[in-house]
Every structure is written in C-alpha cells, then in structure tokens.
C-alpha cells in the first residue's frame, strides 16, 4: 500500500513539473500555455516580458530602455514591445500592437509570429535584470530588481 501511494505521488509530481515546463517553454501561437499559467496566480498576471525602447530609428544611439512607459533620453516617447527571446545581452522584441503575446516565427528567427521584424535591443549597461538561461527557454523575464526567472534560474544583471 505504501509503495502504491509513493508511486502515485511521484507520478503526480512529475506530471505537475512537466505541465509547468510546457507552459513556460512551449511557444505556441499566442502563448496559450503561458497565459493559463499566469492566470492561475494573481502575482503572475502582471507581464514580465514588456520592454519599452527608443523608437527614433537606427540613426539614434540614445539606447533608452525601460520597464514602464516614458520618454527616451532624446525626448521622444519610447515604444511598447514584448521580448520573444534573449541572446546574450540582446533582447529580441516584437513591436506589434500593445498587449500582443506572439512568439518568434519558427521559420524566421528574425520575425515574430505576427509577421513584424523583431527589434534587437541591447540590454548592456541598462542595469536591468533578465533571464538568460539559453537553449529553448522562453522565460523572457525582465526586472529592475534581482530575483528568479520562471524557470528557477537567477536573473542576470546587465552591466
């Protein structure tokens, strides 16, 4: 009887663990798994993948980024975007309509699923913390404070 209970608990734990991984690492159109996991806990309902950045064009080198709306160093409003992946200190950001939850296009890693080109935003020198666990991880957590990614790794601070 004890072996059956232990086996049941181990199987239930493995299923819960895998369901959590699938919600954060699977990247279907619209991130349905991530949205369901986020809706399950009130604290997770707040998005952690939103990044505001300078929208003045490639000639502008102000490098302004933030986690909240505001103006660039050059005075113009920063644009809303959401991070679809982070490589090194570079965030790949979808800049389609605010609230979008699309993922990277599986056929073109430089486009988001909605068809827009991904904007490359340097996080270097911003002081922001971000998840950079590599591989197929899609945590895309950004923060102004130290903490942990959704995958459990410590957030990295960009110097």
Buried (B, 14 or more C-beta within 10 A) or exposed (E): EEEEEEEEEEEEEEEEEEEBBEBBBBBEEEBEBBEEBBEEEEEEEEBBBBBBBBBBEEEBEBBBBBBEEEEBEEEBEBBBBBBBBBEEBBBBBBBBEEEBBBBBBEEEEEBBBBEBEBBEBBBEEBEBBBBBBEEEBBBBBBBEEEEBBBBEBEBBBBE
